[in-house]
Amino acid sequence: MDPKAPCLEVQTCPMTSLPVEILLGILSLLDGKTIVRGFSVCRLWRETIESSTELKYIIELWADGLVSGPACGLSPVQKLEKLYKWRRAWQNLEWTSQTVFPIDGNPRAYELVGGVFAQQNTWPQSDFNVIRLPSVDISAQISRTENIGIQSLDFAMDPTQDLVVFLHKYPDEIGNFDCRTLSTLAPHPLASSPRLSFDLRDENFRRIFLQVADDIVGLLFRTSGESAAPSLRLVLFNWRTGTALVDLAGPQFPPSVSDFALLSPHAYILGCINDSSYHRGRARGMGEIHIYTFDRAHAAHPSHVATLQLPQLHPGRCLERIVAHSGPFCARPIQGTLFSKANDKRICVISLAYDRSEFYTVYVHHRYFEKYLTNDGAPLTIPWDEWGPQHSRMLPGRHLFWLRYVHGERVACPIDPIHPNRVEVLDFGITPSRPGFDLTSVAGPNTISSGGKRVLFKNDVTTSLPYRRISRYLDDHHVLFLIDQDRLIGVNDAVNELMVYAF
């Protein structure tokens, strides 16, 4: 806030007669954005805010897109110092410790949420391994369950709710979600029914997309059955109440759906190639993101609120696949941490695979998707030129099949074959007013040309969503990196190890 900006005189402020202690108490109940606006109310408010470490801490949490966790007995000065130290560490990739953990090779599924890394194996039995990862203030904890009692096909979890949901078939014509506690694998006490079942209709699971967002468990899967051609099916449940909310199949989807992602407990997106015509067995189209809302309490048909179009392609070129990936949605602050990333401060990574082996990635803030959730009329169609250049960033390159390479507004980049010992992080949480922030490090707009021999896009594609690229060279080589709030995790599947770099 500019201290020279005009403000009202103290005499015109109706709260100037309050003792400073009471004014501080009132302001401390506000969020950081509102407190910043308080600078312009009057001189008394500005001086009160500037002199309060507690209010400064609230403002700085807001600037980093964080929500406060337990106070842990720390003073406002100590909390602010820890926040500044955490921020500097990420700005420079200066971790404080490195720890190696063995992992199983070729797991059936894995997850990284809320400081917990978990693996599930299916051979020779259904094992489930959990590592509560170390941080600056927390020691690691490892647990192993050799047989969870079901043949799980996939799982999703939220450690902030002590929740893990296993997907399995039993008997073959029934699909099941088993809702258990992550700590003991006992039936979850908040689930009205620990097992949620749905009829598979003579179908088999093929490709599975399983996610959890607060009280919602969502599953998109490709089906194959003896009596029907492969198609799609989407199932959404409220796992706490046991209510089946959504069950869509086949013709109820837009053409050529490629991916599904829960935005929140009341919205999801579908990545679509957007054209039902085929050439040489491949769908043609430029790609679209379809945004839907749904009722989290009662069964109802989802509402299609908007479609965001991707860049138009040159004639003869086609999009083969679109995959959307965001950091996990945590229902509560992460246990044992002073602060946690707010769910509305997340970046969505949209990976695009075009023909002739060309790959691009589009980065979009969740808040841009969420601006359409209040639309209660006909679905809006937004051409790329009306949203992409300002609200996204498109960069060349692709991400590997291991997920959880994005958390909040940070993205761990794939390993560069030319520099295999370098780690790179893209940070889209840009708030230039932060102390020590280097504005010159923020990337300017970039353009992908429509010319050249391998013409892909019909027009030049220019995008300008601000971000910082941070890199550091390592002594160790990894095949990929995962990321969460307080850690970078180097994966080396050749020796079945995780290297945890804690901030």
Kinemage of the C-alpha trace (Angstrom):
@kinemage 1
@onewidth
@group {chain A} dominant
@subgroup {mainchain}
@vectorlist {calphas} color= white
{ca met a 1} P 0.000 0.000 0.000
{ca asp a 2} L 1.411 3.451 -0.904
{ca pro a 3} L 1.916 5.369 2.382
{ca lys a 4} L 1.485 8.605 0.419
{ca ala a 5} L -1.958 7.648 -0.804
{ca pro a 6} L -4.707 10.013 0.372
{ca cys a 7} L -6.700 8.896 3.404
{ca leu a 8} L -9.478 10.253 5.558
{ca glu a 9} L -8.610 12.496 8.490
{ca val a 10} L -8.573 10.875 11.899
{ca gln a 11} L -11.530 12.988 13.025
{ca thr a 12} L -13.786 11.448 10.335
{ca cys a 13} L -13.051 7.852 11.335
{ca pro a 14} L -15.877 6.578 13.600
{ca met a 15} L -13.596 4.124 15.422
{ca thr a 16} L -10.849 6.559 16.460
{ca ser a 17} L -12.188 6.710 19.991
{ca leu a 18} L -11.577 2.986 20.551
{ca pro a 19} L -8.530 1.977 22.577
{ca val a 20} L -5.751 0.642 20.351
{ca glu a 21} L -5.974 -2.784 22.036
{ca ile a 22} L -9.637 -3.144 21.041
{ca leu a 23} L -8.966 -1.904 17.498
{ca leu a 24} L -6.162 -4.469 17.199
{ca gly a 25} L -8.513 -7.206 18.386
{ca ile a 26} L -11.106 -6.251 15.789
{ca leu a 27} L -8.590 -6.041 12.931
{ca ser a 28} L -7.041 -9.400 13.868
{ca leu a 29} L -10.393 -11.064 13.099
{ca leu a 30} L -10.185 -9.918 9.465
{ca asp a 31} L -8.438 -11.604 6.544
{ca gly a 32} L -5.214 -10.215 5.116
{ca lys a 33} L -6.792 -8.670 2.027
{ca thr a 34} L -9.293 -6.714 4.141
{ca ile a 35} L -6.582 -5.573 6.541
{ca val a 36} L -4.559 -4.208 3.605
{ca arg a 37} L -7.599 -2.185 2.574
{ca gly a 38} L -7.655 -0.794 6.106
{ca phe a 39} L -4.499 1.181 5.323
{ca ser a 40} L -6.626 3.724 3.454
{ca val a 41} L -9.339 4.133 6.103
{ca cys a 42} L -7.499 6.650 8.251
{ca arg a 43} L -4.100 7.484 9.719
{ca leu a 44} L -4.871 5.707 12.977
{ca trp a 45} L -5.696 2.455 11.195
{ca arg a 46} L -2.598 2.682 9.035
{ca glu a 47} L -0.306 3.286 12.005
{ca thr a 48} L -2.001 0.531 13.997
{ca ile a 49} L -1.556 -1.993 11.218
{ca glu a 50} L 2.055 -0.997 10.547
{ca ser a 51} L 3.000 -1.356 14.216
{ca ser a 52} L 1.364 -4.775 14.772
{ca thr a 53} L 3.397 -7.915 14.140
{ca glu a 54} L 0.241 -10.032 14.451
{ca leu a 55} L -1.527 -8.089 11.690
{ca lys a 56} L 1.595 -8.177 9.541
{ca tyr a 57} L 1.639 -11.970 9.933
{ca ile a 58} L -1.983 -12.203 8.775
{ca ile a 59} L -1.177 -10.024 5.754
{ca glu a 60} L 1.880 -12.080 4.842
{ca leu a 61} L -0.099 -15.339 5.097
{ca trp a 62} L -2.608 -13.887 2.662
{ca ala a 63} L 0.194 -12.742 0.334
{ca asp a 64} L 1.460 -16.349 0.152
{ca gly a 65} L -2.016 -17.859 -0.241
{ca leu a 66} L -1.799 -19.574 3.157
{ca val a 67} L -4.235 -20.234 5.983
{ca ser a 68} L -3.155 -20.304 9.615
{ca gly a 69} L -2.766 -23.581 11.498
{ca pro a 70} L -2.420 -24.164 15.256
{ca ala a 71} L -0.426 -21.441 17.019
{ca cys a 72} L 1.907 -24.040 18.597
{ca gly a 73} L 2.612 -21.640 21.479
{ca leu a 74} L 4.630 -19.269 19.279
{ca ser a 75} L 4.541 -15.503 19.565
{ca pro a 76} L 3.575 -13.360 16.546
{ca val a 77} L 7.241 -12.437 16.082
{ca gln a 78} L 8.286 -16.114 16.030
{ca lys a 79} L 5.498 -17.040 13.601
{ca leu a 80} L 6.442 -14.214 11.237
{ca glu a 81} L 10.108 -15.213 11.364
{ca lys a 82} L 9.211 -18.819 10.491
{ca leu a 83} L 7.043 -17.654 7.588
{ca tyr a 84} L 9.823 -15.431 6.222
{ca lys a 85} L 12.358 -18.267 6.563
{ca trp a 86} L 10.039 -20.728 4.750
{ca arg a 87} L 9.418 -18.180 1.995
{ca arg a 88} L 13.134 -17.445 1.466
{ca ala a 89} L 13.926 -21.159 1.398
{ca trp a 90} L 11.491 -21.756 -1.472
{ca gln a 91} L 12.537 -18.615 -3.334
{ca asn a 92} L 16.107 -19.950 -3.434
{ca leu a 93} L 15.482 -23.724 -3.184
{ca glu a 94} L 17.522 -23.840 0.022
{ca trp a 95} L 16.305 -26.926 1.872
{ca thr a 96} L 17.462 -27.646 5.399
{ca ser a 97} L 17.722 -31.450 5.294
{ca gln a 98} L 17.856 -34.465 2.986
{ca thr a 99} L 16.496 -37.887 3.945
{ca val a 100} L 16.373 -41.109 1.923
{ca phe a 101} L 13.428 -43.511 2.209
{ca pro a 102} L 13.126 -46.918 0.513
{ca ile a 103} L 9.971 -47.496 -1.538
{ca asp a 104} L 8.522 -50.501 -3.323
{ca gly a 105} L 9.112 -50.804 -7.029
{ca asn a 106} L 6.160 -50.817 -9.448
{ca pro a 107} L 3.372 -49.965 -6.991
{ca arg a 108} L -0.263 -50.367 -8.017
{ca ala a 109} L -0.926 -46.783 -6.863
{ca tyr a 110} L 0.662 -44.023 -4.813
{ca glu a 111} L -0.384 -40.688 -3.284
{ca leu a 112} L 1.279 -37.593 -1.788
{ca val a 113} L -1.101 -35.443 0.268
{ca gly a 114} L -0.676 -33.340 3.396
{ca gly a 115} L 2.891 -34.434 4.129
{ca val a 116} L 2.087 -38.144 3.695
{ca phe a 117} L 3.413 -40.437 0.957
{ca ala a 118} L 1.513 -43.738 0.582
{ca gln a 119} L 1.919 -46.754 -1.695
{ca gln a 120} L -0.376 -49.657 -2.445
{ca asn a 121} L 0.783 -52.972 -3.937
{ca thr a 122} L -1.338 -55.872 -5.146
{ca trp a 123} L 1.205 -58.658 -5.477
{ca pro a 124} L 1.644 -61.036 -3.786
{ca gln a 125} L -1.012 -59.400 -1.575
{ca ser a 126} L -2.630 -55.995 -1.008
{ca asp a 127} L 0.026 -54.161 1.020
{ca phe a 128} L -0.318 -50.520 2.056
{ca asn a 129} L 2.682 -48.470 3.125
{ca val a 130} L 2.547 -44.977 4.642
{ca ile a 131} L 5.417 -42.530 5.236
{ca arg a 132} L 4.633 -39.401 7.223
{ca leu a 133} L 7.423 -37.342 5.728
{ca pro a 134} L 9.886 -35.302 7.793
{ca ser a 135} L 9.950 -31.507 7.850
{ca val a 136} L 11.926 -28.877 9.735
{ca asp a 137} L 9.887 -29.509 12.901
{ca ile a 138} L 8.548 -33.069 12.414
{ca ser a 139} L 10.284 -36.455 12.383
{ca ala a 140} L 9.311 -39.155 9.906
{ca gln a 141} L 6.915 -41.979 10.788
{ca ile a 142} L 6.606 -45.164 8.719
{ca ser a 143} L 3.847 -47.762 8.905
{ca arg a 144} L 3.196 -50.887 6.835
{ca thr a 145} L 0.062 -53.011 6.573
{ca glu a 146} L 0.832 -56.285 4.844
{ca asn a 147} L -2.741 -57.132 3.860
{ca ile a 148} L -5.630 -54.668 3.851
{ca gly a 149} L -8.136 -57.458 3.194
{ca ile a 150} L -9.370 -56.353 -0.232
{ca gln a 151} L -7.980 -56.349 -3.764
{ca ser a 152} L -7.864 -52.580 -4.149
{ca leu a 153} L -7.617 -51.137 -7.662
{ca asp a 154} L -6.730 -47.605 -6.564
{ca phe a 155} L -6.976 -45.285 -3.563
{ca ala a 156} L -7.315 -41.606 -2.669
{ca met a 157} L -6.645 -39.963 0.682
{ca asp a 158} L -6.819 -36.818 2.782
{ca pro a 159} L -4.619 -37.029 5.916
{ca thr a 160} L -6.225 -33.848 7.311
{ca gln a 161} L -9.416 -35.957 7.725
{ca asp a 162} L -7.486 -39.156 8.570
{ca leu a 163} L -9.177 -40.560 5.455
{ca val a 164} L -8.235 -43.128 2.843
{ca val a 165} L -10.718 -44.433 0.253
{ca phe a 166} L -9.991 -47.748 -1.479
{ca leu a 167} L -11.670 -48.691 -4.774
{ca his a 168} L -12.359 -52.383 -5.368
{ca lys a 169} L -14.787 -54.842 -6.965
{ca tyr a 170} L -16.660 -57.381 -4.862
{ca pro a 171} L -18.411 -59.255 -6.195
{ca asp a 172} L -17.437 -58.636 -9.830
{ca glu a 173} L -20.646 -56.809 -10.735
{ca ile a 174} L -20.358 -54.322 -7.832
{ca gly a 175} L -17.952 -51.376 -7.483
{ca asn a 176} L -17.085 -50.281 -3.937
{ca phe a 177} L -15.498 -47.366 -2.104
{ca asp a 178} L -14.170 -48.441 1.308
{ca cys a 179} L -13.828 -45.382 3.587
{ca arg a 180} L -11.205 -45.999 6.277
{ca thr a 181} L -8.982 -44.096 8.648
{ca leu a 182} L -5.492 -43.574 7.320
{ca ser a 183} L -3.997 -44.101 10.787
{ca thr a 184} L -5.483 -47.548 11.512
{ca leu a 185} L -7.341 -48.609 8.318
{ca ala a 186} L -10.451 -49.107 10.465
{ca pro a 187} L -13.855 -47.975 9.107
{ca his a 188} L -13.952 -44.183 9.174
{ca pro a 189} L -16.113 -42.927 12.068
{ca leu a 190} L -17.538 -40.015 10.029
{ca ala a 191} L -18.830 -42.283 7.263
{ca ser a 192} L -22.484 -43.213 7.767
{ca ser a 193} L -21.676 -46.371 5.791
{ca pro a 194} L -18.009 -47.392 5.525
{ca arg a 195} L -18.641 -49.107 2.172
{ca leu a 196} L -20.324 -47.273 -0.720
{ca ser a 197} L -21.417 -49.501 -3.599
{ca phe a 198} L -22.570 -48.975 -7.170
{ca asp a 199} L -23.701 -51.380 -9.888
{ca leu a 200} L -21.072 -51.959 -12.576
{ca arg a 201} L -23.711 -52.948 -15.170
{ca asp a 202} L -21.616 -55.704 -16.702
{ca glu a 203} L -18.658 -53.319 -16.997
{ca asn a 204} L -14.984 -53.589 -16.150
{ca phe a 205} L -12.648 -50.850 -14.956
{ca arg a 206} L -10.083 -49.762 -17.496
{ca arg a 207} L -8.522 -46.310 -16.965
{ca ile a 208} L -9.317 -44.961 -13.461
{ca phe a 209} L -9.419 -41.362 -12.185
{ca leu a 210} L -10.152 -41.414 -8.415
{ca gln a 211} L -10.143 -38.258 -6.265
{ca val a 212} L -11.313 -36.905 -2.914
{ca ala a 213} L -12.322 -33.310 -2.091
{ca asp a 214} L -13.585 -32.848 1.481
{ca asp a 215} L -16.773 -34.971 1.733
{ca ile a 216} L -16.834 -35.920 -1.972
{ca val a 217} L -15.272 -38.972 -3.587
{ca gly a 218} L -15.277 -38.921 -7.387
{ca leu a 219} L -14.466 -41.619 -9.921
{ca leu a 220} L -14.240 -41.414 -13.705
{ca phe a 221} L -13.399 -44.647 -15.456
{ca arg a 222} L -13.412 -46.106 -18.903
{ca thr a 223} L -15.570 -49.176 -19.148
{ca ser a 224} L -15.407 -52.350 -21.164
{ca gly a 225} L -18.025 -55.059 -21.154
{ca glu a 226} L -19.085 -58.018 -23.223
{ca ser a 227} L -22.286 -56.337 -24.330
{ca ala a 228} L -21.052 -52.815 -25.114
{ca ala a 229} L -18.207 -50.872 -26.665
{ca pro a 230} L -15.807 -49.032 -24.349
{ca ser a 231} L -17.265 -45.832 -22.910
{ca leu a 232} L -17.005 -43.493 -19.916
{ca arg a 233} L -18.731 -43.400 -16.564
{ca leu a 234} L -18.610 -40.803 -13.757
{ca val a 235} L -19.685 -41.614 -10.195
{ca leu a 236} L -19.762 -39.063 -7.338
{ca phe a 237} L -20.644 -39.859 -3.707
{ca asn a 238} L -20.850 -37.870 -0.503
{ca trp a 239} L -18.812 -40.348 1.567
{ca arg a 240} L -19.959 -38.938 4.922
{ca thr a 241} L -23.695 -39.228 4.269
{ca gly a 242} L -23.405 -42.187 1.892
{ca thr a 243} L -25.453 -40.320 -0.752
{ca ala a 244} L -24.939 -41.148 -4.434
{ca leu a 245} L -24.860 -37.721 -6.110
{ca val a 246} L -23.949 -38.271 -9.763
{ca asp a 247} L -23.920 -41.300 -12.067
{ca leu a 248} L -23.303 -40.457 -15.728
{ca ala a 249} L -22.429 -42.747 -18.600
{ca gly a 250} L -21.698 -42.764 -22.336
{ca pro a 251} L -23.921 -40.338 -24.248
{ca gln a 252} L -24.266 -38.018 -21.237
{ca phe a 253} L -20.666 -36.836 -21.731
{ca pro a 254} L -19.378 -34.290 -24.256
{ca pro a 255} L -17.412 -35.802 -27.175
{ca ser a 256} L -13.962 -37.289 -26.619
{ca val a 257} L -13.484 -36.753 -22.864
{ca ser a 258} L -9.854 -37.363 -21.942
{ca asp a 259} L -9.615 -36.443 -18.244
{ca phe a 260} L -11.525 -35.523 -15.081
{ca ala a 261} L -10.532 -33.435 -12.052
{ca leu a 262} L -12.432 -32.312 -8.955
{ca leu a 263} L -12.029 -28.553 -8.478
{ca ser a 264} L -13.756 -28.557 -5.101
{ca pro a 265} L -16.537 -30.393 -3.202
{ca his a 266} L -19.097 -28.881 -5.590
{ca ala a 267} L -17.384 -28.574 -8.985
{ca tyr a 268} L -15.309 -30.525 -11.492
{ca ile a 269} L -13.771 -30.139 -14.932
{ca leu a 270} L -13.574 -32.445 -17.939
{ca gly a 271} L -10.774 -32.209 -20.462
{ca cys a 272} L -12.171 -32.837 -23.946
{ca ile a 273} L -10.734 -33.055 -27.428
{ca asn a 274} L -14.096 -31.525 -28.479
{ca asp a 275} L -14.615 -33.241 -31.829
{ca ser a 276} L -16.310 -36.589 -32.373
{ca ser a 277} L -14.865 -37.040 -35.876
{ca tyr a 278} L -11.890 -39.317 -36.328
{ca his a 279} L -8.925 -39.492 -38.690
{ca arg a 280} L -6.815 -42.665 -38.797
{ca gly a 281} L -8.384 -43.816 -35.551
{ca arg a 282} L -7.709 -40.573 -33.662
{ca ala a 283} L -10.130 -37.921 -32.494
{ca arg a 284} L -9.605 -34.514 -34.080
{ca gly a 285} L -10.117 -31.188 -32.347
{ca met a 286} L -8.417 -28.261 -30.651
{ca gly a 287} L -9.406 -29.102 -27.067
{ca glu a 288} L -11.755 -27.669 -24.447
{ca ile a 289} L -12.112 -27.503 -20.669
{ca his a 290} L -15.730 -28.092 -19.548
{ca ile a 291} L -16.639 -26.773 -16.091
{ca tyr a 292} L -19.502 -28.342 -14.086
{ca thr a 293} L -21.117 -27.765 -10.713
{ca phe a 294} L -23.084 -30.325 -8.712
{ca asp a 295} L -25.117 -30.575 -5.506
{ca arg a 296} L -22.956 -32.028 -2.726
{ca ala a 297} L -25.987 -32.998 -0.618
{ca his a 298} L -28.580 -34.465 -3.008
{ca ala a 299} L -28.615 -36.503 -6.205
{ca ala a 300} L -29.055 -34.210 -9.204
{ca his a 301} L -27.790 -33.827 -12.748
{ca pro a 302} L -24.592 -31.724 -12.878
{ca ser a 303} L -24.856 -28.227 -14.310
{ca his a 304} L -22.576 -27.376 -17.227
{ca val a 305} L -21.606 -23.743 -16.524
{ca ala a 306} L -18.797 -22.969 -18.979
{ca thr a 307} L -16.493 -24.247 -21.725
{ca leu a 308} L -12.995 -22.806 -22.127
{ca gln a 309} L -11.600 -23.359 -25.601
{ca leu a 310} L -7.914 -24.057 -26.240
{ca pro a 311} L -5.938 -22.546 -29.171
{ca gln a 312} L -7.153 -23.279 -32.679
{ca leu a 313} L -5.020 -25.697 -34.683
{ca his a 314} L -3.664 -25.564 -38.189
{ca pro a 315} L -5.678 -27.694 -40.669
{ca gly a 316} L -4.446 -31.282 -40.610
{ca arg a 317} L -3.178 -31.160 -37.020
{ca cys a 318} L -5.015 -32.672 -34.024
{ca leu a 319} L -4.980 -32.917 -30.247
{ca glu a 320} L -4.581 -36.521 -29.103
{ca arg a 321} L -4.907 -36.189 -25.342
{ca ile a 322} L -5.530 -33.647 -22.588
{ca val a 323} L -4.733 -34.253 -18.896
{ca ala a 324} L -5.557 -31.842 -16.036
{ca his a 325} L -3.710 -32.070 -12.723
{ca ser a 326} L -3.809 -29.894 -9.578
{ca gly a 327} L -2.457 -30.152 -6.083
{ca pro a 328} L -4.629 -32.042 -3.567
{ca phe a 329} L -7.696 -30.514 -1.922
{ca cys a 330} L -7.241 -30.728 1.873
{ca ala a 331} L -10.357 -30.306 3.999
{ca arg a 332} L -8.449 -28.948 7.011
{ca pro a 333} L -5.051 -27.375 7.786
{ca ile a 334} L -2.194 -29.879 7.677
{ca gln a 335} L -1.465 -31.379 11.078
{ca gly a 336} L 1.744 -30.202 12.737
{ca thr a 337} L 2.288 -27.220 10.422
{ca leu a 338} L 2.088 -23.543 11.278
{ca phe a 339} L 0.247 -22.768 8.038
{ca ser a 340} L -1.217 -24.548 4.998
{ca lys a 341} L -1.915 -23.591 1.402
{ca ala a 342} L -5.488 -22.376 0.853
{ca asn a 343} L -7.529 -24.568 -1.502
{ca asp a 344} L -8.468 -21.580 -3.660
{ca lys a 345} L -4.775 -20.770 -4.179
{ca arg a 346} L -3.925 -23.630 -6.513
{ca ile a 347} L -2.664 -23.870 -10.059
{ca cys a 348} L -4.108 -26.349 -12.569
{ca val a 349} L -1.619 -27.939 -14.966
{ca ile a 350} L -3.165 -28.952 -18.294
{ca ser a 351} L -0.901 -31.238 -20.319
{ca leu a 352} L -1.594 -31.382 -24.057
{ca ala a 353} L -0.312 -34.088 -26.405
{ca tyr a 354} L -0.621 -33.281 -30.095
{ca asp a 355} L 0.089 -35.448 -33.122
{ca arg a 356} L 3.684 -35.715 -34.425
{ca ser a 357} L 4.805 -35.999 -30.769
{ca glu a 358} L 4.425 -32.335 -29.827
{ca phe a 359} L 3.683 -31.503 -26.196
{ca tyr a 360} L 2.615 -28.305 -24.443
{ca thr a 361} L 1.479 -27.427 -20.941
{ca val a 362} L -1.072 -24.769 -19.981
{ca tyr a 363} L -1.101 -23.360 -16.426
{ca val a 364} L -4.318 -21.797 -15.060
{ca his a 365} L -5.217 -20.567 -11.567
{ca his a 366} L -8.188 -22.341 -9.968
{ca arg a 367} L -9.678 -18.946 -9.190
{ca tyr a 368} L -10.192 -18.388 -12.908
{ca phe a 369} L -12.252 -21.584 -13.201
{ca glu a 370} L -14.184 -20.682 -10.074
{ca lys a 371} L -15.366 -17.329 -11.462
{ca tyr a 372} L -17.821 -19.295 -13.652
{ca leu a 373} L -19.313 -21.431 -10.886
{ca thr a 374} L -22.061 -18.911 -10.122
{ca asn a 375} L -23.397 -18.992 -13.677
{ca asp a 376} L -26.989 -20.254 -13.440
{ca gly a 377} L -27.920 -19.713 -17.089
{ca ala a 378} L -26.932 -21.431 -20.312
{ca pro a 379} L -23.322 -22.661 -20.378
{ca leu a 380} L -20.862 -20.021 -21.523
{ca thr a 381} L -18.392 -20.719 -24.316
{ca ile a 382} L -15.178 -18.714 -23.969
{ca pro a 383} L -12.861 -18.639 -27.020
{ca trp a 384} L -9.154 -18.956 -26.306
{ca asp a 385} L -8.407 -15.363 -27.336
{ca glu a 386} L -10.815 -14.094 -24.660
{ca trp a 387} L -9.241 -15.915 -21.719
{ca gly a 388} L -5.976 -17.691 -22.557
{ca pro a 389} L -3.582 -14.806 -23.300
{ca gln a 390} L -4.233 -13.036 -19.973
{ca his a 391} L -5.233 -15.843 -17.594
{ca ser a 392} L -2.923 -18.691 -18.569
{ca arg a 393} L 0.659 -19.562 -19.427
{ca met a 394} L 1.455 -22.033 -22.233
{ca leu a 395} L 4.940 -23.546 -22.324
{ca pro a 396} L 6.455 -26.328 -24.443
{ca gly a 397} L 7.122 -29.681 -22.791
{ca arg a 398} L 5.238 -32.468 -21.077
{ca his a 399} L 4.946 -34.064 -17.647
{ca leu a 400} L 5.563 -37.702 -16.755
{ca phe a 401} L 2.936 -40.199 -15.677
{ca trp a 402} L 3.883 -39.823 -11.970
{ca leu a 403} L 1.502 -37.206 -10.571
{ca arg a 404} L 1.754 -34.891 -7.546
{ca tyr a 405} L 4.301 -32.714 -9.332
{ca val a 406} L 2.139 -29.691 -8.422
{ca his a 407} L 1.180 -28.294 -5.023
{ca gly a 408} L -0.608 -25.008 -4.435
{ca glu a 409} L 0.888 -22.569 -6.922
{ca arg a 410} L 4.230 -24.374 -7.373
{ca val a 411} L 5.050 -26.931 -10.058
{ca ala a 412} L 8.072 -29.246 -10.086
{ca cys a 413} L 9.297 -29.505 -13.685
{ca pro a 414} L 10.250 -32.771 -15.399
{ca ile a 415} L 13.915 -33.674 -15.454
{ca asp a 416} L 15.782 -32.014 -18.319
{ca pro a 417} L 17.779 -34.722 -20.175
{ca ile a 418} L 20.465 -32.131 -20.961
{ca his a 419} L 20.810 -31.234 -17.264
{ca pro a 420} L 19.711 -34.390 -15.391
{ca asn a 421} L 21.073 -33.155 -12.067
{ca arg a 422} L 19.096 -29.890 -12.081
{ca val a 423} L 15.784 -29.330 -10.310
{ca glu a 424} L 13.410 -26.605 -11.545
{ca val a 425} L 10.288 -25.198 -9.893
{ca leu a 426} L 7.727 -22.845 -11.447
{ca asp a 427} L 6.090 -20.538 -8.884
{ca phe a 428} L 2.780 -18.940 -9.950
{ca gly a 429} L 2.101 -17.414 -6.513
{ca ile a 430} L 3.255 -13.948 -7.513
{ca thr a 431} L 2.670 -11.125 -5.006
{ca pro a 432} L 5.285 -8.449 -5.751
{ca ser a 433} L 4.761 -6.639 -2.415
{ca arg a 434} L 6.404 -9.463 -0.459
{ca pro a 435} L 9.589 -8.495 1.398
{ca gly a 436} L 12.659 -9.213 -0.714
{ca phe a 437} L 10.643 -10.115 -3.808
{ca asp a 438} L 12.669 -9.699 -6.988
{ca leu a 439} L 10.275 -8.360 -9.597
{ca thr a 440} L 12.901 -8.764 -12.321
{ca ser a 441} L 12.695 -12.556 -11.861
{ca val a 442} L 9.047 -12.654 -13.008
{ca ala a 443} L 8.726 -13.985 -16.551
{ca gly a 444} L 7.220 -11.683 -19.152
{ca pro a 445} L 4.778 -12.788 -21.872
{ca asn a 446} L 5.933 -15.553 -24.198
{ca thr a 447} L 4.801 -16.405 -27.739
{ca ile a 448} L 4.590 -19.760 -29.491
{ca ser a 449} L 4.897 -19.043 -33.196
{ca ser a 450} L 2.408 -20.378 -35.717
{ca gly a 451} L 5.115 -20.499 -38.393
{ca gly a 452} L 7.860 -23.002 -39.146
{ca lys a 453} L 7.952 -26.407 -40.787
{ca arg a 454} L 5.883 -28.187 -38.117
{ca val a 455} L 2.976 -25.760 -38.075
{ca leu a 456} L 0.693 -26.594 -35.136
{ca phe a 457} L -1.375 -23.569 -34.156
{ca lys a 458} L -3.474 -21.537 -36.551
{ca asn a 459} L -2.261 -18.264 -34.986
{ca asp a 460} L 0.581 -17.188 -32.724
{ca val a 461} L -0.151 -18.149 -29.089
{ca thr a 462} L 0.903 -15.473 -26.573
{ca thr a 463} L 0.311 -16.004 -22.830
{ca ser a 464} L 1.222 -13.810 -19.866
{ca leu a 465} L 0.251 -15.393 -16.524
{ca pro a 466} L 3.163 -14.292 -14.284
{ca tyr a 467} L 5.504 -16.858 -12.740
{ca arg a 468} L 9.053 -17.319 -11.502
{ca arg a 469} L 11.367 -20.120 -12.604
{ca ile a 470} L 13.710 -21.301 -9.826
{ca ser a 471} L 16.453 -23.864 -10.373
{ca arg a 472} L 19.310 -25.513 -8.519
{ca tyr a 473} L 21.903 -28.141 -9.356
{ca leu a 474} L 22.116 -31.318 -7.250
{ca asp a 475} L 24.736 -33.896 -6.404
{ca asp a 476} L 22.172 -36.652 -7.013
{ca his a 477} L 20.300 -37.674 -10.167
{ca his a 478} L 16.554 -38.402 -10.099
{ca val a 479} L 14.073 -39.546 -12.723
{ca leu a 480} L 11.413 -37.054 -11.579
{ca phe a 481} L 10.344 -34.774 -8.740
{ca leu a 482} L 7.220 -34.618 -6.595
{ca ile a 483} L 6.332 -31.592 -4.475
{ca asp a 484} L 4.236 -30.635 -1.468
{ca gln a 485} L 4.075 -27.663 0.879
{ca asp a 486} L 7.349 -28.251 2.724
{ca arg a 487} L 9.253 -30.664 0.506
{ca leu a 488} L 10.687 -31.538 -2.865
{ca ile a 489} L 10.885 -35.288 -3.357
{ca gly a 490} L 13.316 -36.790 -5.823
{ca val a 491} L 12.243 -40.201 -7.121
{ca asn a 492} L 14.812 -42.740 -8.215
{ca asp a 493} L 12.896 -45.842 -9.243
{ca ala a 494} L 16.082 -47.536 -10.443
{ca val a 495} L 17.042 -48.068 -6.808
{ca asn a 496} L 13.503 -47.711 -5.344
{ca glu a 497} L 14.257 -44.647 -3.249
{ca leu a 498} L 12.761 -41.293 -2.363
{ca met a 499} L 15.096 -38.415 -1.530
{ca val a 500} L 13.135 -35.922 0.603
{ca tyr a 501} L 14.422 -32.345 0.553
{ca ala a 502} L 12.708 -30.551 3.479
{ca phe a 503} L 12.248 -26.770 3.712
